[in-house]
Amino acid sequence: MKSNQNLPRGPIKKIKGKCIFLRGDDIDTDRIIPARFLKCIDFDTLGESVFADDRINSNALHPFDLKDYQDASILIVNSNFGCGSSREHAPQALMRWGIRAIIGESFADIFYSNCIAIGIPCFTLEKEVIRDLQEKAQQKDLILNIDIQKSTAEIHNVCISLNLKESSKISFLNGEWDATSTLLENIDLIEKKCKELPYMKFSKI
């Protein structure tokens, strides 16, 4: 697991990284981060427990345990990834482990929204292309260059067209996905509005 340094902030236009893969449809949020880990008071250590039960019960070494993938940052999955409960801990756990983008056949709607809210783009591709990428990722040296503006991923000079909702693309390119930074950049407007409210007593710190 990587450190929590360099978490996403501001506009996200390009992502380059090694790929890690998980095969299987309908991988739910309880598998991504089991319920017993939801007692945490912050998200910082969740990366250590991502896919905890799958990793314990795996007959072979789980991809997230293999040394060759410890520097991976792009996850390749199948259909309906992130289904089940709406827990925001699932994308947080993936991000704290080091995932910066996910490419799959399809995503559960709430999981998708939770990923976008913390700066993890979720791209979709056809089943056959996903399976091909997973095969290549299994060789442990698949590097993708993702261009969000163009909605493409480049591998060995081959360009793959990615699908990303237009509203999500715009929010990544202009940084609006990052609500915290947006608020901090507009602190003067917030202070001004607070002073106008009769029930608020506001002073700068």
Buried (B, 14 or more C-beta within 10 A) or exposed (E): BBEBEEEBEBBBBEBBBBBBBBEEBEBBBBBBBBEEBBEBEEBEBBBEBBBBEBBEEEEEEBBBBEEEBBEBBBBBBBBBBBBBBEBBBBBBBBBBBBBBBBBBBBBBEBBBBBBBBBBBBBBBBEEEBBBBBBEBBBEBEBBBEBBBEBBBBBBEEEEBEBEBBEEBBEBBBBBBBBEEBEEEEEEEEEEEEEEEEEEEEEEEE
